[in-house]
Each structure stands twice: as structure tokens, then as C-alpha cells.
Amino acid sequence: HILCFGKCLKLMSHQNLYLNLEIALNIGVFDRFNINDLFDDSRKTFISYLAEVDMPVLKTANDWSFYSCQFMTSLNLPEVTTIGQGAFQSLYSLKGKLVFPKLKTLSVQAFYSCSHITSVELTSIEFIGNNAFKNAEALSELVIGTSNCELGGRNALDRTSSSLIIYVPDEAVNWYKSATNWSYYASKIKPMSERVIS
């Protein structure tokens, strides 16, 4: 049980904790994960050691799972289908491109203030919550692979890069430009066929 595993980790030194937690996350033995199951009152001290997350079988990242892991630079969750509220909020060191091929639900504030991510690809997305990418100031590309993803609020992409482009399936461009909340970003919505992959 992950809680028992967490109790063992609490007995280790800070340095060993980092190494063992990194091994655990890379083994990918958990299909659900919440950082709070591992750490209680000492969470804020230990969490700063978490720099990379590679969990190939994770299906659900619960609410606030990795909130404020301020040194996390890398994130690989190829099987995740649900990301909870604030799960990756305030990851100031997370950078570059994120790809979630199976993600269907991206909850409120999921990547709020992740200020260095530049591109997010959501192949199977069905719902994006309000403030999901708010204050992601470097986000210049959002790729939506589905034809009718629901946007939970008009602030979902507030304070992203001024050059943000939202790519959607060609046949769904008009739908997105007129859909609730998406219409607020109509000028940024482009057909997938115009995307240039560098």
C-alpha cells in the first residue's frame, strides 16, 4: 500500500529519500498517486527533492498530487487519463513540451503558474477546467486532438503567451471558434493542417 511505503520513506534521510522516491516513481508501480500519501507535516521539506516524474502506468493524478514541486523539470505520464485539481500547479521549473496521448480530463488549475512549459499536446482530451493553464506565460502552443473538447471557463488560458496558437482538427475549427468559452480565444484557434512540427 502506498501509505505504508510512505511511512518507510519518512524514516530515511533527505538524501536517501530523494533517491528512493525517484526509483519508486520511475518503476511505475502506481496507477494512482497522491504525494500527500507519502508525506505529512514534513512534505514541504521533502518535496523539494523531487525533480523528475516518469510513471508509465499512472492513470489518475489526484488533486494537488504534485503541487508546488518547485524543482521538477521533467514529466512523463503516457497512460494518464485524469489529472485532478491543482495536480501540477506552481511547478516553476517544469519546462518544454508536454504530451498526454490518453488524457481525457484536465481539472481546474491543473498546470496553473507552470510558467516555463511551451507546448502541450492533448490527443484525447474531453474536458479542460478553468484556470488549467492560467499564468503559464511561456505556453505558445496547445494541440487539441478531439473535435468537441469542453472548456470549463474562459480563464483556462489566461496570461499565457501572447503568441499562443490553439490547434484543433480541421473539421472542428468553426465549432471551437463559436463554442462556450473557446470563443474567447477564437483568434488563436487554427486548423491542425497549419501546424509545423519542428
C-alpha positions in Angstrom: 0.0 0.0 0.0 1.4 3.4 -0.9 0.8 4.8 2.5 2.9 2.1 4.1 5.6 2.8 1.5 5.4 6.4 2.5 5.9 5.6 6.2 9.1 3.8 5.3 10.3 6.7 3.3 9.8 9.1 6.3 12.4 7.1 8.2 15.1 7.8 5.7 17.5 10.7 5.4 16.7 13.6 3.0 19.3 12.4 0.5 18.2 8.7 0.6 14.6 9.8 0.4 15.2 11.6 -2.9 16.9 8.6 -4.4 14.3 6.1 -3.2 11.4 8.3 -4.3 12.9 8.7 -7.7 13.3 5.0 -8.1 9.7 4.4 -7.0 8.3 6.9 -9.4 10.4 5.5 -12.3 9.4 1.9 -11.6 5.8 3.0 -12.4 4.1 0.6 -9.9 1.4 3.0 -9.0 -1.7 3.6 -11.2 -3.0 6.3 -8.8 -0.8 8.7 -6.9 -1.1 11.5 -4.5 2.1 13.0 -3.0 0.2 13.6 0.3 0.1 9.8 0.8 3.8 9.8 1.2 4.4 13.0 3.2 2.6 14.6 6.1 3.9 17.6 8.0 7.4 17.2 6.5 6.0 17.4 3.0 7.3 20.9 2.2 10.8 19.9 3.2 11.0 16.6 1.3 9.1 17.6 -1.8 11.9 19.9 -3.0 14.0 16.8 -3.8 11.5 15.6 -6.5 12.9 16.6 -9.9 11.7 14.0 -12.4 8.5 12.0 -12.7 8.3 9.1 -15.1 5.3 7.0 -14.3 4.4 4.8 -17.3 1.3 3.2 -15.8 -0.2 6.1 -13.9 -3.9 6.6 -14.8 -5.0 9.2 -12.3 -3.1 12.1 -10.8 -5.3 13.1 -7.8 -6.0 16.7 -6.7 -2.8 18.5 -5.6 -0.7 15.4 -6.2 2.5 17.2 -7.2 1.5 20.7 -6.2 4.5 23.1 -5.8 7.2 20.5 -6.6 9.3 23.6 -7.4 12.3 21.7 -8.8 10.5 19.3 -11.1 11.9 19.6 -14.6 10.5 16.5 -16.3 7.1 14.9 -16.5 6.2 11.7 -18.4 2.7 10.2 -17.9 1.8 8.4 -21.2 -1.1 6.5 -19.7 -2.7 9.2 -17.5 -6.4 9.8 -18.2 -7.3 12.1 -15.4 -5.4 15.0 -13.8 -7.0 16.4 -10.7 -7.3 20.0 -9.4 -4.0 21.7 -9.0 -2.2 18.4 -9.5 0.8 20.2 -11.1 0.2 23.7 -10.0 3.2 26.0 -9.5 5.9 23.8 -11.0 8.1 26.7 -11.8 11.0 24.5 -13.2 8.9 22.3 -15.4 9.7 23.3 -19.0 9.4 22.5 -22.6 6.8 20.3 -24.3 4.2 18.0 -22.5 2.4 15.2 -24.4 -0.6 13.4 -22.9 -1.8 10.9 -25.5 -4.6 9.4 -23.3 -5.6 12.3 -21.1 -9.4 12.9 -21.1 -10.0 15.2 -18.1 -7.8 18.1 -17.1 -9.2 19.7 -14.0 -9.2 23.2 -12.6 -5.8 24.8 -12.1 -4.0 21.6 -13.2 -1.0 23.5 -14.6 -1.6 26.9 -13.1 1.5 29.0 -13.0 3.7 26.5 -14.8 5.5 29.4 -16.3 8.1 27.6 -18.4 6.1 25.0 -20.4 6.0 26.0 -24.0 3.8 23.3 -25.7 1.0 20.9 -24.6 -0.4 18.2 -26.8 -3.7 16.6 -25.7 -4.7 14.0 -28.2 -7.7 12.5 -26.5 -8.9 15.4 -24.3 -12.6 15.8 -23.5 -12.6 18.5 -20.7 -10.2 21.3 -19.7 -11.1 23.0 -16.4 -11.0 26.8 -15.7 -7.6 28.2 -14.9 -6.0 25.0 -16.1 -3.1 26.8 -17.8 -3.5 30.3 -16.3 -0.2 32.1 -15.8 1.6 29.5 -18.0 3.4 32.5 -19.5 5.6 30.7 -22.0 2.8 28.5 -23.4 2.7 29.2 -27.1 1.1 26.0 -28.5 -1.8 24.0 -27.4 -2.8 21.0 -29.5 -6.3 19.6 -29.1 -6.8 16.2 -30.9 -10.6 15.9 -30.3 -13.4 17.7 -32.2 -15.5 18.9 -29.2 -13.5 19.3 -26.0 -15.3 21.2 -23.4 -13.6 24.3 -21.9 -14.7 24.8 -18.3 -14.1 28.6 -18.1 -12.8 31.5 -20.1 -9.8 31.9 -17.8 -8.4 28.5 -18.7 -5.7 30.0 -20.9 -5.5 33.4 -19.3 -2.0 35.0 -19.2 -0.4 32.5 -21.5 2.0 33.7 -24.2 0.7 36.4 -26.5 1.7 34.2 -29.4 -0.4 31.2 -28.2 -1.8 29.2 -31.0 -4.5 26.5 -30.4 -4.5 23.8 -33.0 -7.7 21.7 -33.4 -8.9 19.2 -36.0 -9.5 21.0 -39.3 -13.2 20.0 -39.4 -13.8 21.3 -35.9 -12.3 24.9 -36.3 -15.7 26.6 -36.7 -17.1 24.6 -33.7 -14.3 25.7 -31.4 -14.4 29.3 -32.5 -18.1 29.5 -31.5 -18.2 27.1 -28.6 -18.7 28.3 -25.0 -15.5 29.7 -23.5 -13.5 28.6 -26.5 -15.0 31.6 -28.4 -13.0 33.9 -26.1 -9.8 32.5 -27.9 -11.3 32.4 -31.4 -8.5 34.5 -32.9 -5.9 31.9 -31.7 -7.6 28.8 -33.0 -6.1 27.3 -36.1 -6.6 24.1 -38.1 -4.2 21.2 -37.4 -3.1 21.2 -41.0 -1.3 24.5 -40.4 0.8 23.2 -37.6 4.5 23.0 -38.3 6.3 20.5 -36.2 9.9 21.5 -35.6 
